[in-house]
Amino acid sequence: MEKRSQDGGSQKPSGLLLFSVFTAVLGSLQFGYGTGVINAPQEVIESHYAQVLHVGQNETGAGNLTHGANAPKDRQVVVYWTLSVAIFCIGGMFSSFFVGYLADRLGRLKAMKVLNILAIAGALMMGLAKLGPAHILIIAGRAITGVYCGLSSGLVPMYIGEISPTNLRGALGTIHQLAIVTGILLSQVIGLSSLLGNDRLWPLLLGLSGAPAILQSLLLPFCPESPRYLYIKLGREEAAKKALCRLLGSSDTEKQMAEMKKEKEEIEKVPKVSISQLFRSPCYRQPITVALMLHISQQFSGINAIFYYSTAIFTQAGISYPSYATIGVGVVNTIFTVVSVFLVEHVGRRSLFIVGLAGMCVCAILMTCGLALQSTYTWMSYLSMSAIFIFVAFFEIGPGPIAWFIAAELFSQGPRPAAVTIAGFCNWTCNFLVGMCFPYIEELCGPYVFVIFACLLLGFTLFTYFRVPETKGKTFEQIAEGFRRKKPSSRQLKASATELEHLGSTEA
């Protein structure tokens, strides 16, 4: 096995390291599956809601809900369906606040084990929906699953970042996003009406969201706890050395321990960092601003809006089976996340983020042109289709995976749990806002809705270029030191002023 040299050579991942990362990202797979699974069986679930709620009959006994494709839906059904979709984001949004607490209180591994109880409970409720009030069981199950995903989306990148060697941290961190998009694609494929997305099997489709949690529960006992958590948080030096030896091999243990000791010394110089201190303290304010802006740019890039609008564009382009075209988008999503895994350690986080945002900005402009002119030029609808695929590709090259793990890279062990917590909350909140507001914005702006996203993407690109540092190949301490150098302290400013004054008097 080739080891990382002192001057920054390469180090191949060990089998246990890859096994631990795979086990951790099963939680990310469930996150992606839970995100996408509810969309495919929408019509059959709404129909079941109508039966359970006994709606669709007017006073004369005639049916108000017909079986036509454009039949109006009962308001009760619409309200319960909207809640079934939105409750997932709401659960994730509020549970993300407790990531740091659980990670420090229970440890990274034990926290993931406990969370799997929530995942399995939520899946059981949805899987048994036909046996009770379906709308209540699905909403409750989606809420519990959202709580699980909100916590898991913070714990998984944190654990992976802490067990990975410096030169592999970006590539292994990207696997979190790869698992998410794989989960989305999997839900799209098995959600087809010819498989599980039909009136008979949709409860099984929803209930399968608990399968990754069961597998993860079986595999977690074979994974080592985060060495950084063991040594820096608990002070268990021998346990941390043993975990490092298992993950990286004995030859790299001393170097990693020296890095962790230096990090611990820095932490002991300052009191425990809370969420409020991240914003009040000058040394944390800049990195937390960068972390939040990267998460905001990921969600406000318009990626979710693309998925909401893609089926309509494919339909307008004359594609007979737009659902299969949407699966094509999912395939592109997955392929370019794999590409990002190989690029992120060679090109760098900052460069990929800038390229991704700038490319998405150009694609948003092309989509606007295609949507606005397709009634005049029929071929313009194919321009819109192509722009969608390229937009998704650029997203997964940069903003998609990098935003999730860079928050853990920008902070040392002390403030990291609080930073991951607030970054996760920001991501879920933006996700919820886009999901709720986009239909109304699209109705107001029509084909020009993506002009808004193009402007936002331009702003995000400029922010990333001027304010986001490169973290590739740097230790956590080196990254923190880089932020400290960017903003000189008041003592340094005073010393500089004194020196200038002295020089002035000497010249006189």
N, C-alpha and C positions, 0 to 999 in steps of 0.2 A: 504493500500500500504506500502510495507516495504521500509524504508528509509535507506540511506547510513549513517552509524555511523562514528564517528570521527576516529575510528581505522581501517577504510577501509571496513566496512560491505557492504552489497548489497543494491541496490536500483532498484526497478522495474520501467520500463519506463511508463510514463503517456500516456493516449490515444492521447493527442494533440501532444506529442513528436513523437510518432509512425506515426501519420498522417502527420506531417511536414516532417519527413524523407521519408515517402512514396511519398509525393508530390515532394520533391526535386529529388529523384532518378528516377522519370519519365524522366528526362533529360538524365540520364545514360542509361535507357532502349532504348531511341532513339539513343544514341551513339552506343550501341551494335547492334541494328537493322540496322543502317546505315553502320556499319562495314561489316555485313554478307549478306545483302540483294542483293548485286550486283553479288554475285557468282553464285547462283542457275540459274538465267535466262540468263547466258552468251551467250549460243548458239542462243537463239531466239532474243536477242538484237543485237548481231553481224549480224544476218541475216537481221534484220530491218535496221541496219546501211548500209549494202550493197545495199539494195533497195533504200534508201534515197540518197546515194552517187552515184548511178547508176554504180557501179563497178561490175566486174565479166564478162564483155563482151570484147573479144579481137577484133582485127581489122576485122576478118572474120565473126564476129557475133557469134562465138561459145562461150559457157560459160566457163570461166576460173575457176569459183567456182562451184564445183559439190556438190551434196547433201551427198556425202559419209562422213563417220566419220573422215577419214584421209585426206580430201580434203584440199589443201593449201588455206590459207586465203589471201585476198588482203591486201597489205601493208597499205593502207589507213584505212581499217577496224581495223587492228591490232593497228595502232597508236592511232586512236580515242578510241578504247576499253581500251588500256593501260592508256590513259589520263583519261578516265572515272573512272578508279579504283584509280589511283594515286592522282588525284586532291583532293580527300577526305582527304588524309593525309597531303597534302601540305596546304590546307585550315586550318586544325587543327593545324599544326605546327606553322604557323605565327600568327594565332589569339590567341594562348595560351599566347603570349607576353602581351596581353592586359587584362588578367584576373585580375591582381592586381589593375590596373587603374579603371576598371569598378566596381570591388567589393568595392573599397573605394569611388569612385565618386557617384555611384547610390545606394549603399547598396546591400546586398546579394539578397534580395527578388526582388527588383525592377530590378536589373540586369537580373535575370532569366526571369522576365516578358518581358523585352525588347528583350531578345535573342529569345524568342519564335516566334517573327515576322520573324526572319531569318529562323527558322526551318520550319514554315508553307510556307514561300515563296519558299524555296528549294524543299519542297515536292510537291507543286503545279506545279512547272516547270517540275519535273520528271513525275508527274501524267498525264500531258497534252502533253507528248513527242510525241505521235502519231499524234497530230494535227499540228505539225510544224517540223522543222529540228531536228529530234530526237537526233542526236549526240550533237548538240549545247545545247539543252534544258537539256539533261541528265548531260552533263559536267558542265554546269552552276549550275544546281540544286545540284549536288554532291559537287561542290566547296562551295556553300552557306551553305549546310548541314555540311560540314567539318569545316567551320568557326564557326558555332554554336556549334558543338561537342568539338572543341578545347577550347572554352570558358566555356562550360558547364562542361567539365571534370575537370576543376580547381575550378569552383564555387561550385559545388555540395559537394565534400569532405570538402571544407572550411566551408560551411554553416553547414553541419552535425557535423563536429568537434567542432564548436563553440556553438551549441545548446545542445550538449550531455553532461551529467554529466561524471565525470572522469572515474567512474567504468564501464560505458557503451560505452565509446567513440570508443573503438576498434570494438566491436560487431556491433554497428550501422554504423561505417565507412565501415565495410566489405560489407554492403548492397549495396553500390555503385557498387562494382565489381559483386555482385549477379545480380543486374539489368542489367549490361552490358552483362553478359553471358546469361541471360534470353532473352535479345533482340536478341542476335546472334542465340540462339536456335529457337526462334520464327520465325526469318527470314528464317532459314533452313527448318523448317516444312512447313510453308505456301508458301515457294518458290518451293516446289515440283511441277512437271509439272501437276500432277493430281489436284492441287489446283490453285495457282495463277501464278506459274512459267511457263506459256505457252504463245504462240504467241498472244492470245487474251487478256489476263488479266495482262501481266507483267507491264503495266503502273500503274495499281491499286496497285500491289505489291510494286512498288517504292514509289508511292504517300502516302501509309499508314505510311510512316516514320514520317509524320507530326501529326499523331493521338495522340501520347503521349504529344506533345507540346500543343495541343488544350485542352486536359484534365488537364494538369498542369496549364494552364492559368486560368481555371475555379476554381481550388483548391487553388492557391497561396494566394488569398485575405483572406483566413481563417487561414493562417500560420503567426506566429509572426516573426518579424525581429530578427536577431542574437543579443542577449543581449550584447555580447562582442562588437559588432560593435556600438550599440547604446550608450554604456557607454564609452568605451575606445576611439572610433573614434569621436563620436559626443558630448560626455559629457552629455548625457540625462539620468541622474541617475534614475529618476522616471519611465521613459519609459522602461529602462533596468530591473528594479525591477518587473514591471508589466509583461514583457515578461517572466522573470524567474519564476514568480509565476504561470503563465499559463502553462509553460513547465514542471516544476519540483515540483510545490506545494510550499506553503508558508513556510513550516518548513525547507526547504533547501536553501531558498533564501539568507539569511544573510551570510551563509558560502560561497556561490558562489560569492556574491557581495564583500566579503572580499578578495577572491582570485583575482577578477578582479581589485579591487582597488590597490592591491599590484603590479599586472601586469602593471597597468597604471602608477604607480609611477616609475617603472623601465624604462618604455618607455620614460617618460618625462625627464629622466636624459640624454638621448642621442637624437641626431637629427634624422629626418626621414631616414629610411633605404632604399637605392636604390638597384637595382640589382648588380651594380658594387661594392657597399660596402659589399655585402654578401661575395664577394671573397677577398676584400682588408682587411676587418676587421678581426683580429685574433679571436675574440669571435664568429664570424659567419662562419668562413672558414671551421671549422671541421664539424658542422652540415649540411652545404650545400653540402659538399663533400659526406657525408653519404647519404643524400637525393638523390643526383644525381646518385650515385652508385647503390642505390636500384632500381631506375627507369631503369638504363642501364641494370642491371642484369635481370629485368623483361622482357625486350624486346629482349636482346641478349641471353636469355636462350634457344631460339629456338622454343618457343611455336607457333609462327606464321608459322615457317617453318614446324612444325608438321602438321598444318592444310593444308598447301600447298601440302605436300607429302603424307598425309594419304590416299587419294582416290586411288593413284597409288599402294600403299601397299595393300590396301583392294582388288583391282582388281587382283594383282598378287597372292593373297591368294585364288582366285577362288570364291569370293563372288559375287553372281549374281547382287545384287543391292548395289554397293559401296556408293551411295548417302545416303542410309538408315544407313549404317555403320558410315558415317560421322555424321549423326544426333545422332547416339549412342555416339560419342565423345562429341557432344554438351550436351547430357543428363548427361554424367559423369562430364563434366565441371560444369554444374549447381548444381548437387548433392553435389559435394565436396566444392563448394563455400558455400552452406548451412552449411556443416560440419564446415567450417572455422568460420562461424558466432558464433557457439557455443564454438569453441576451443580457439579463440583468446584472450578472457578475462580470461580463465583458465590456458592456457599454456604460453601465452605471445607472443608478436610480434617477438622478436628476435629468440626465440626457433623455432617457426613455420617457419620462413624464412630460418633458417639453415636446418631444416629437409626437407623443400620443395626443396631447391637447391641441397642438397646432394642426395635426392631421384631421382631428375631429371637427375643428373649426371650419376647415375647407370643405369637409363633407357636409356639414350643416348648411353651408351656403349652396352647395350643389343640390341638396335635397329641396331647399326652398325654391330654387329655379325649376327643378323638375316638377314639384307639386303645383307651382303657380302657372306653368306653361303646358302641362300635359293635356289640357282641354284643346289647346291650339296645335300642339305637336305631339302625336301619340307616342313617339319614341322617347319623349321626356320621362314617361313613367318608368322606363327601363333605366334611365339615368338615376332616378330616385332609388330604385332597387339596388343598383350597383353602389350608390352612396351609402345605403344602409349597411351593406356587407362590409365595406371599407371602414365605415364609422366604427362598427363593432370591433374590427381588427385592430384599429388604432387604440381603442379603449383598452383592450386586453394586453396590448404591448406595454402600456404604461400606467395610466390612472387606475385601471381595474385592480391589479394585484398589489402595486407598490404602496398605495394609501394604507392598506391594512397592516403592513409590517413596519413601515417607516416610523410610525409613532413610537413603537417599542425601541427603535434604533436611536431616536433622538434624545432619549433620556437614560440616565443611569438607574441602578436598581432601586434607589430610594424613591424618586418621583415616578418611576415607570408605571406602577399599578394605577395611580391617580390619573396619569396622562392617558393610558389606554382606556380607562373608564370614560373620561370626558370625550375622547375622540370617538369611541364607539357610540356614545349617546348622540353626538353630533351627526354621525353617519346615519343612524336610524331615524333621527328627527328629519333630516333632509330627505331621506327616502320616503318617509310618510308624507311630507309636504308636497313632493313631486307627484306621488301617487294620487293624492287628494285634489291637487290644484290643476294638474295638466289638462284633464278633460274640459274644464271651464276656460282655461287659457286658449286651448285649441279651438274651442267654439267661438271665442272672441276674435282670434287672430287668423283662423283658417290656415291656408297653406303657408302663411308667413310666420307661423309659430316658431320655426327653427331659427329665425333671425335672432330671437331672444337668446337662444342657446349659443349661437355663433358669437354674439357680443360677450356673453359670459365666458366662453371658452378663450376668447382673445385676452380678456382680463386675467384669467387664471394662468394663461401661458406667460404673460408678462410678469406676474407675481412669482411664478416658479423660476423664471430666468434670473430675476434680480434678488430673490430672497431665500430660495431653498438651497441648502448646501448639498454637496455630494457626500454620501455616506459609504460608498463602495470601498471595501478593504480597510475601513477604519474601526478601531475599537470603540466601545461606548464612551470611554473617557476621552479619546481623541475628538469625537464628535462634540461632546459637551465643551471641551476646551476651545473648539472652533467657534462656538457661540459666544464664549466668554471673551475671546479676542476681538470679536466684531463690535462689542459694546464695551469701551473702556470704563473702568470704575471712576468714581469721583476723586479718589486718591491719585489715580493715574493722571486724570485731567489737571488736578492741582499741581502735581509734580511737573507736568509738561509746561504749565503756565509759569511756574517758578523758574524753570530752565530757560524759557524764552526771555523772561524778564532779566535774568542774569546775563544772558548773551547780549541783550540790548545795552545794559549798563557797561559791559566790557568794551563794546564797540565805541561807545561814547567816550 
